[in-house]
Every structure is written in structure tokens, then in C-alpha cells.
Amino acid sequence: MMYAYMTLGDGTEIVHSHLIEEDGIQKVIVHFERPNPDGFDDARCELPAYRWTEKKGFTDEEMAMFTKLLESNAHLIYRYAANGGVKIA
């Protein structure tokens, strides 16, 4: 299951998975997606390792910004992943 997290000013959507237990480690998959004229740019990162498993269409500068965003938001993403996503009234 993927849950919406935020939308950036350029239209990049950020979503995350539920908590995934693997080898005794709780991980979360975070996916970035932005429409482009040919389809979508996309990138995927596994937390807590900050390992990028996919990257298509985003620049190195954008990827560095995404890494910084994840570093400062990982604690929230984990909380929301454990609770079924962001609850908005």
C-alpha cells in the first residue's frame, strides 16, 4: 500500500509505503513521480538505508535535494507509514 505524503511546487508527487519488516529491519519505500511530456520522471528510495533503487528523468541536483528532504523527514514518514498514512481532517 502506498500513501500520499506531499506534492512539490514542480508537481512532483511523493508517496510512501507502509512499514515493511525485512531481516529484522523496518523499512519504508518512498517514491517520487513527476509528469513530463513523454510520461513520468520517477525515483524510488529505500529507508533507512537511503538506497536509491530507481532514477529516471530527475537531475543529480534534484536527487540531492530529495535525499536532503528524506533525511529531514524520515522520522515523519516512518510515523505515517506505521499509522496508515497522513490523516487530514
Residue, then its C-alpha position, 0 to 999 in steps of 0.5 A: m500500500m502506498y500513501a500520499y505524503m506531499t506534492l512539490g511546487d514542480g508537481t512532483e508527487i511523493v508517496h510512501s509505503h507502509l512499514i515493511e519488516e525485512d531481516g529484522i529491519q523496518k523499512v519504508i519505500v518512498h517514491f517520487e513521480r513527476p509528469n513530463p511530456d513523454g510520461f513520468d520522471d520517477a525515483r524510488c528510495e529505500l529507508p533507512a538505508y537511503r538506497w536509491t533503487e530507481k532514477k529516471g528523468f530527475t537531475d543529480e541536483e534534484m536527487a540531492m535535494f530529495t535525499k536532503l528532504l528524506e533525511s529531514n523527514a524520515h522520522l515523519i514518514y516512518r510515523y505515517a507509514a506505521n499509522g496508515g498514512v497522513k490523516i487530514a481532517 
